[in-house]
Amino acid sequence: MSNQRLNSLQIAEFLAVAGSRRDATESERIEAVKKILFEYRLQITEYKSGQRSGIDPILEQGITEWGRRIFADPNPTRTLARFLGHSQKRGKRAKHSDRDLSIALAVAIRERRGSNVAKAVEAVASHYRLKRDTVMKIYSRRKIEAKAHLAMTTLEQQPPSRSRAKRKTTTL
């Protein structure tokens, strides 16, 4: 765990992942929980020693919400253990989650470049040495996530708009 402090935006992002409001793997969710708890404990220590005037309100609200959800469950001990990643729900585990996202992204990228879905699936299937049907099933399951990932990547790569960059504060 790094000692790098989290700002309010990062806290909000980690709270969204930890609270399962964002699509993330279970290991990413657990890592987000750990980062939030580390930051919360750090801020409490700083508050008690007088180094800060209070706990980040977003962080405090998120922790409070977690507590309410956990203690509202009929078995809060089990719910807390699952939330912290100490026990996991029974059932089938995703074996190829990262690979499947890569496959869906590859198809979406080819599709964005003008290829039709059938040709994109064919090319990706040969690259990954999988059957066309398998790639098509993976793409069908993960295409929304893949397209959203591409859209976010595109937005992050764009330079800031000129209107924001040139805004100046006027004094009356």
N, C-alpha and C positions, 0 to 999 in steps of 0.2 A: 504494500500500500504506500503510495507516494505521499509526501507531506505537502503537496501542492494544494492550495486553498481553492475552494469552489466558489464561483460567483453565483448570483441568483439565477441566471439563465441556465447554468450547468446544473444547479440544484433542481430546477424545474424539469430539465431533461431527464435526469436520473430518477426523479420521483415518478415521471411518466413511465419510464421503462420498468422500474421496480413495482409499480402498481398495475402492471400489465395493460396499461392504456396505449402502449406502443408495441408493435410487433417486434419481439426479440426472443432469442433463445432463452432457455431456462438458466444457462450459465451466465448469460449477459444480464438477466434480471437479478440473479443472486449477486453478481459483481456490483451492480448499481445499488442494491440494498446495502452492501458492505461500505461503499463509498459514502452513501448518505449517512449511515450510522457513525462512520469515522468523523465526518464533518460535524455532525450534531454533537458528538462527545467533545470534539475540539472546541466548538463554540461554547459549550457549557463550561468547560475548564477556563476559557478566556473570560467568560462572564463572571465566574466566581472569583477570579483573580483581579477583576477590575479592568482588564485590557479592552473590553468591549461593553457597550451599553445595553446590549440585548442580543437575543438569538434572531437570526434571519427569519422574518415572518413567513416566508414561503416554506422554509425548512420546518418551522414549528407547526405550521398548518398540515404539512404532509405527514409528519410523525404522529400528530393527533389523529388524523384520518386513518392511518394504519392501525393505531390502537383501537379505535372504535370498531373497525372491520374485524379485527382479530378477536376482540372480546365479545362481539355480537354473535360469533359462531358458537354453535352448541359445544364444540370441543376446542377451546382456545389454545390449549397446549399443543395439540396436533397442528392447528392452523399456524401457530407461531413457528413451529419446527419446519413446516413446509415453506413458510414465507422466508425464513432465514436460510433455507437450503439444507437443513439437517436431515430432512426426510423428503422423499419424493412420492408423488402419486404413483400408484401401480398402473401398469399399462405399457403399451408399446412405446419404445423410445425412438425418436427420429435418428436414423443412422447417417443419413446423407444430406442433412439440412443445408450446410454451406455449399456442397457440390450442387444441389438442386437449385439454389439461388443463382449460382454461377451459370448454370445451364439456361435458366429462364432469362437471365441478363443477356447472355450471348444471343439467344433467339430475339429478344426485344431490340437489341442493338442492330442486328441484321435487318429486322423488320423496319426500324426507324430509318435505316439507310436506303430503303426502297424495295427490299426483297419481300416477296409475299411469304406468308407464314409457312407454307409447305416447303418452299426452297430453304428458308432459314432453318427450319427443323431438320431438314435433310443434311445441311452443312454442319450443324451442331452435332447431330447424331454421329456423323462420320468422324468428327474431331474427338468426341468423347468415347467413340467406339461403343455406342449404344444403339438399340433398335429405334427406328423412327417413332414407333408407337410409345415407347418409354419416354422419349424426349417430349413428345406431344402431351403426354399425361402430366409430366413435370411442369411444362410451360403452362398448361391449362390451370394447374393448381396454384402456380406462383407468379402468373403474369401481372397481376395487379401490383404485387410487391415489387417486381422487377421494374415495371414502368414508373412506379413512384420513386424508386431508387434513382433511375435515370433522370427523372424530372428534378429531384433534389440536387443531384450532382450538377446538372446543367445550371440551376439557379445559383449554386455555390461558386461556380466558375465565372459567372458574369460579374463584370466590374460594377461598383455601385453606381446608381443613376446620378446624372449630373445635377439634378434638382436637389438631391440630398447633399451632395458634396459641396455645392456652392451656397447653401443656406447660411445666412449670417444673422446674428442677433442684432436687432436695431434698438438703440437706446433712445427713449423719448426725453 
